[in-house]
Amino acid sequence: MTVQEPGLEHGHPALSALLGHWRGQTHVAAGPWGPERRVDAEVSYSQVANGLGVVQSYRHVEPDGSHFEGHGIFTVDPVRDDVLWYYVDSTGVPPGTAARCTWRDGILRVERHSAAGWTHHSIRVEDDALTHVTELRSGAKADGGHAPGSGQDGKGPAYQPFMRSVFHRSLPAYAGVPGKV
């Protein structure tokens, strides 16, 4: 009898398409975090724990030399055959709990809640490009005040653009992973 090792080849297709190192640009919308701008960015997705998880590492450097970074771990819920994502970044906002993702029409979507409000992400790989769109729903307005009737509870009426990143693969999906070609 042969024991089959777990791994992404037997896991969720939403994760296997992400593997590798990607470089591109992020468009950051104007808001309380600063003016509208474009920054060079990179993200990598690597298998961990014998393929049971995928670690995400994102980083961009701001024009003033400061940087933003975020790290996540994705894993497949074997009971529901969907994806869970736990994420933390350098904004200083305490991370929430792991969020359940949906995957339809080739787009991995997740809505996360933290102390700062709600964040909606959509991640897609299509035509050799990885696109990650992040939108925020909070009571904050672009001028730092609060939208009328929205309170400060992250329950604003609509999501607002925050970041849109478009990347192209700079290294093969398994570069540097022993035993993978």
N, C-alpha and C positions, 0 to 999 in steps of 0.2 A: 504494500500500500504506500502511495506517495502522498506526502503532506504538501499541500499547496501553500506557498508563502503568500501572506497578504501583500497587497501593494496597489498602487493606483491603476495598474492595468486591469484590476478587478474592482476598482472603486468607482468613483463618480466622474463622468466625462467632463464636467465643469472644471474640475481641478487639474486633470491631466493636460488640458490645453494651455494652462497658465505656466507650466514649468519652464524655467529658463531665466535668463537675465535680459531685461528690456531697458532701452533708453529712449527718451523722447522729451516732450515738453508738457508742462502743466500750465493751464490758464487758471489763474486765481481771480475770482470775481471781487469787486470792491465790497468792502464791508467793515465792521468794527475791527477786523484783523489787518486792515490796510487798504491801499489803493489797488485797482485792477492791475494785473501784471502777468507776464509769462516768464516762467523759469525753466531751466533745464532740469530734468528729473530722471531718476532711474528706479526700477523696481525689480526685485527678483523673487521667484517662487521656487522653493526647494523641498524635495521630499524629506520627511523625517519619520522616525519610528517605524522603519521597515515599510514605508509607503502608506502608513495609516493616517498621516497628516501632511499638510503642506504649510511651510512657514513663508510668510510674505514679509519683505523688507522694502520699504519705500523711503526715498530721501530726495529732497531738493534743497538747493542753497539759494537764499534770498539775495537781492542786489547788495544789501548792506553786510553780507558775509554770514549772517545768522542762518540757521538751517531748520527745516522741519523734517521730522522723520516719524514714521508709523510702522508698527510691526503687528502682524496678525498670525493666527494659526487657524487653518481650516481643517476639518475632519469630517468624515462621513458618518452619519447616524445609521448604523446597520439595520436598525428596526424599521425606520421610516424611509431609508434610502434617500436622504437629503443631506444637505451640507450645514454644518455649524461653523460659526466664525467668532473668534475671540480677538479683540483688537485693542491696542493701546498706542497713543502717540505722544509727541513732545509738547502738546498744548498745556499739559498739566491738569486737564480735566480727568477725574478718576474714571477708569474704564467701567463700563456696565458689565452685564453678564454676557455669556456667549449668545449670539443671535442666530436664529434659524434662517437659512437662505432658501430662496426658491430658484429654480432653473427652468426657464421656458424660452423656446425659440433661440437657444444659444446664449442667453443672457443670464448671468448669475446676479440675483438681486437680494438685497438685505436691507432691513430697516432696523437701526440700532437706537437704543435709548441710553442716555447718560445724564449726568447732572446738568449739562448744558442744553439739553433738549433732544430732539430726534434727528438722526442722520440717515439719509437714504443713499445707498450705493448701487450702481449697476456696472457690472464688469463683463466685457465681451471680447472675444478674440475672433476676428474676421479679416480675411484677406491679408494675413501676416501682420496685422496691427492689433494691439491690445488697447482698448479704450476703457477708462475707469472714470465714471461721472459720480461726483459727490454733491448732494444737495442737503441743505439744513432747514429744519423747521424749529424756530425758536421765537421768543417774543421780541428779539432784538431787531431794530431797524439798522440800515446802513450807517446812519449817523451816530449809532451807539445808544439811542433812546429805545423806547419800546413801542411796538405797533399798537394802535388803539384797539382795545378789547382783547388783546392777545395775552395779557398778563406776562409774567416772567417764568411761566412753567413749561416752555417748550412746546406749547400747543397752538402755535400760530396757525393761521388759516391755510397756508400753502407752503410747500417747499420752495426755497430760493437757491439759485446756483451758488456753489462754493468753489469747487475745483473740477476741472475737466482735463484729464491726462490722456495723451495719445502716445503710445510707445511702439517701437519696432524691436524685434528680438536682436540682441547683440551677441549672444552666445547660445549654442544649442541647448535644448531642454535638459540634457543629461551631462553637460560639460562639467568636469570635475567630480562627477559622482562615480566612485569605483564600481566597476562591473557593468556600467551603462555605456552605450555608444550613441 
